[in-house]
Amino acid sequence: MSDHEPTGRRSFLKYTGALGAAAAISTSLSACSSGPKSTNDTGGGKGGGSSLTAVIGYGNDGSWDPTQTASAFAMAGNQHIYEGLLDTDPITREPYAALATKVPTDAELATTSWKFTLREGAKWHDGKPVTADDVVFVFDRILDPGTQSLAKGFFESWLKEVRKTGDDSVELVLKFPFPDGAARLTLAKIMPKHVFSKPGAWDDATKGKAVGSGPYRQTSHQPKTNTTFEAFADYNGPRKASFKKMNWLTIVDAAPRVAKISGGSADAQIADNIPYANIAQLKKGGLTVEGGAGMNNLFLMFNTAHKPFDDVRVRQALHYAIDKQKMIEVALKGHGKGASSFLNEGNPDHRPAKTVYDYDPDKAKKLLKDAGVSGLSVSLMSVNVSWIMDCLPTIKASWDAIGVKTTLDPQETTAVFTKMDQKKDYQIVAAASNPNQFGLDADLIMHYNYGPSNLWMGYARWAGSSDAKHLFKLMDQATREPDPAKKKSMIQEYIDLVAEQAVLYPVVHNELMTGWDPKKITGVQAQPYPGINVLKAKPA
């Protein structure tokens, strides 16, 4: 894709797949696909047991560049292909040594110098050795002020630089002590410099090329169809491949996804994004279906440059007006909770915000009246993710009931956010998000959504306001606070401000369901974020 401009916001969403955090991506990247199958071949490999066919309910045609992507499919795939210095368990999110030989002690993490030695004998999928130069190469890209990447927002506030201290050793130099950063190192997947420093290589990564040091190597990538993997014979790390081959199918539509894993003709052993309406059917057919409750949410984002949504009372009114309990019962079949904070209730840092949008249509009407707004008509643009679509009628009915004439405008995810990337006008967007795929750290989650140069704040046209500047100052102070208890209190203080302002704010947090055949695969753990991780699973 020759028009790639990594420093420009014009193409940033297109490359990150930023709504892949919880949305079915169907992107324009398919137009430039990934080229012939041989483009992505990285050499031989064997190992593991039988083959695994998986069905992923999200598109595989978002960016596969680990420094850029938030695509659900790509992030899940990359967890099997690449390694960080440290990686985190997909459920507990506890760091473990991946390319590095050990996790630093608590005392070491409390300093501004973290030293790592690389695992002896670690190789890239093309057979070449992993070196300290590869580590520095990736972190230089992430911290480069001239390169706009998603990963930068997770590192630049606390990480100063990464230095090579030997052929197989590096030092991370921090701006201030930041122990929480250890878990974030899984977001800096180490990539081979000899592959991705070549001209056009980052574009190739965007389109699907992946060469890592992990237990599985990518063997083919067909956008909008499937991505295949094979056990990497030379992998000598902690979580070895259990399957000789894997074929991950992308099936966004619910009915064919369910059909692929159910019935006598089922040829897949595991699927994520199981529709709530099909849980009983699949269980009756002998499948295990389990859920993970986390940050997955339906959020509303307001264009604060479009009146009257610059008035906080209008934004609050539309939140108070939504009958969340009806939405949970009808659309989510009980698998959700109304948002009582930006964070979901299971997050370690959760407490109810000072402003909780319980269903209160009378309060909503009064807020609109106080704001001098009457006869309001709104167009709610939304992504076409199936469970979001199920929730839209409740929003419309709720807003219509308080006198706000509502038109629903669902579109493909990429179409929605390409319009905003092009700075086209809109009123309100309903979409899905799940920052848990990056981690559980409240500071990380909030920075994913809020910040002075944050993508979402640009879409909301809010970053330049005095309220936003006050929020960003509070966020920066909390990041730098060394005392954990005080830091938690500071984060909760600014989460209260985020709740009050309701610029980008969740309506409900819902549970994500994973289904699998226990006769074919064991050791599966349902994730509270999109995708699957089978690094601890085995053939039955």
Number of C-alpha atoms within 10 A of each C-alpha: 15 7 7 16 15 17 13 11 14 16 16 22 23 23 28 23 32 26 24 28 26 30 30 32 28 21 23 15 21 15 11 14 18 24 15 11 12 11 14 20 18 19 14 15 20 16 19 19 14 14 15 23 18 22 28 27 28 29 25 35 31 35 32 28 27 26 25 26 28 30 32 31 31 26 27 20 24 23 25 24 24 27 25 23 25 25 26 22 14 23 14 9 18 13 20 21 21 23 27 24 16 17 20 19 10 9 8 14 18 16 15 19 17 19 20 23 19 22 20 15 14 20 20 25 29 17 13 13 15 25 25 22 19 21 26 21 18 22 23 15 16 23 22 13 12 11 15 20 23 23 24 21 18 23 21 16 15 18 21 14 16 22 17 18 14 13 12 19 18 22 19 18 18 20 16 18 20 18 19 15 17 19 21 23 19 25 26 23 25 28 27 24 17 11 15 20 14 9 9 12 14 22 23 22 21 28 27 28 25 29 26 25 31 30 30 34 34 27 25 23 27 20 23 21 13 19 22 19 24 24 27 28 18 19 22 17 20 13 14 19 26 21 23 19 24 20 18 22 25 24 22 22 13 16 12 12 22 25 15 20 23 23 13 8 9 12 15 22 22 27 27 26 27 23 19 16 11 13 19 11 13 21 16 9 13 14 20 17 21 19 20 19 21 24 30 28 27 22 22 22 22 25 23 23 16 15 10 19 17 18 15 16 23 24 26 23 24 22 26 24 25 25 21 24 18 17 23 20 13 14 22 22 13 15 17 22 21 23 26 22 25 29 28 24 19 12 15 12 16 18 17 17 21 15 17 18 25 17 18 14 20 12 15 24 22 16 20 24 14 11 15 11 15 11 9 14 14 17 16 21 20 24 24 22 23 16 18 21 18 14 20 19 15 20 23 19 16 23 25 17 15 20 14 21 15 18 13 16 15 21 15 16 23 26 16 20 22 18 13 20 20 12 13 10 12 20 19 22 22 27 24 25 23 24 24 23 26 22 23 21 18 21 19 21 20 18 18 18 15 23 21 17 11 15 20 21 21 19 24 22 18 22 22 12 12 10 13 20 15 12 20 18 13 17 22 15 12 22 20 15 16 14 9 12 9 12 18 18 13 18 21 23 17 20 26 20 18 22 23 19 18 24 27 25 24 27 26 25 28 25 23 26 23 26 26 25 23 17 12 14 16 15 13 21 18 23 23 23 30 31 27 27 18 21 20 15 15 18 17 11
